[in-house]
């Protein structure tokens, strides 16, 4: 493991090398490991002196995992933070970054979150244009208890632009669906509702956004002074 952490970059973005870190970060996760591999990763059982099957390891699986994670996570989090722009765009590296962000705590997680959000403000070659990076953003927003959604909602500008792009639109959808980021995202998008509605004919993600905002637009229209006066006049 010590040698692996010294060569994080080459291993994290490698199709097969990344699996070593993914097994430490998220053991036997079927998102990354097929059932056949998961079955091979089960603890090895041997016969003890009494002829009973017992785990061949002296330590239980949870203890071994905790030790591996404690040793590996700081180096992984540091590498993903320092090389965030490269790793989050990588098909395989983005998976390691995602699981690292989910497992990390305290300052390690805060720095990584900040690095990710900072990349969404780039004017050229923004990570929201990258399919793998957009998926990372969406999953982090949807993961409960991380606090990432509110950070992204505050840090992501020009949401109306990303709402009409086929990939990034689903990041905006996830922000609208998360209670901690919903109000801020709605507030940023509502002034652009007309242009969003006009641009979403062939864009499913944008259509979901418009459908979500429509009740808010209707409520806002009813609550305006002009609308209220018209309503009173009609009653009279």
Secondary structure, DSSP 8 states (H G I E B T S, - for coil): -HHHHHTHHHHHTSTTTHHHHHHHHSTT-TTTS-HHHHHHTS--EEE-TTS-EEESSSS-HHHHHHHHHHHHHHHHHHHHHHTHHHHTTSTTHHHHHHHHHHH--HHHHHHHHHHHHHHTT-SSS-GGGSHHHHHHHHHHHHSTTS-HHHHHHHH---HHHHTTSTTTHHHHHHHHHSHHHHHHHHHHHHTTHHHHHHH-TT-HHHHHHHHHHHHHHHHHHHHSHHHHHHHHHHH-
